[in-house]
């Protein structure tokens, strides 16, 4: 049995991102697509900052789905994108090898769409002994019901539901970790409403400091 109380850690976790491609985004009706765009960037930037091994995969890139979103692939210029014909990534030998090569058994997995390209490999990876965490706000599906039923099935199968920011906060754990503090704050400023508060706080502190200095 995997420990469901264990938090994701830079020491034992890898990131897997599946099918963030134009054709797949077109079908998303369960979420605001811009929200998904932001949330997958949160995951990608967090993985880069905390040095998580990362696997990126597309389906039928050259025939109908298009390239993986460059905002993510540009973060990982040395990662080869695994292109597949299969809906289920896990049945693709190159994908399996890429996941196995990370050397990690705890996997954060997100993609489009939840009911297929997320759920299918997650079910197989759980059977293969992986501990799979799914940041559901970075996933999307053709309807709210499709997304919700998929998430319910994933949870019943043993996957751990999360949010994208929860991934970041579990990796950071302590604001005193100065080596990643600025990077986390940059993620918050770029991709979350909390960034407004961060900017305001810096402005307010600057104003107060200026006033105090003048006094």
C-alpha angles and dihedrals in degrees: 000000000000118000105253090190092062114106124220112268136190086237100061110016135094131188125231120189120187133195105339089164134138097255092049093048089053090065097050112114101146095077140022100272092222088058090055091047090054095044096052088051088053089055094045095048092046091051091050094047095046093040097241114170105249133207120194124190138180134191121226092340097173100039108046117331103061130214127324111265108280094218085074104032091050087063090060108040093163096051114099111222110232110224117200144182093209125093088212107062093200094068090059108094094211091053093049091049091050092052093045090049091062088070089217128122097191109076131187104206128185135159152125124313111024097203095055121006092040101034100043098056091038092057091048093045092052089052088050091056102263123139102226124198118190120201094208097192089065091054129074142184144192092272140006090251093052090052095045095047090049092051091049091052092047091053092047088053092053105265117140115235116218142157125244094248090048087061090053094047094047090052092048098040095166130042087214089073092101097181091070102023096095092045092053091048090050089054091050092048094048101042113021139061087238086072088076089059091047091052092045092049092052091048092048093048090049092050093048092047090051092049092048091050092050091050 
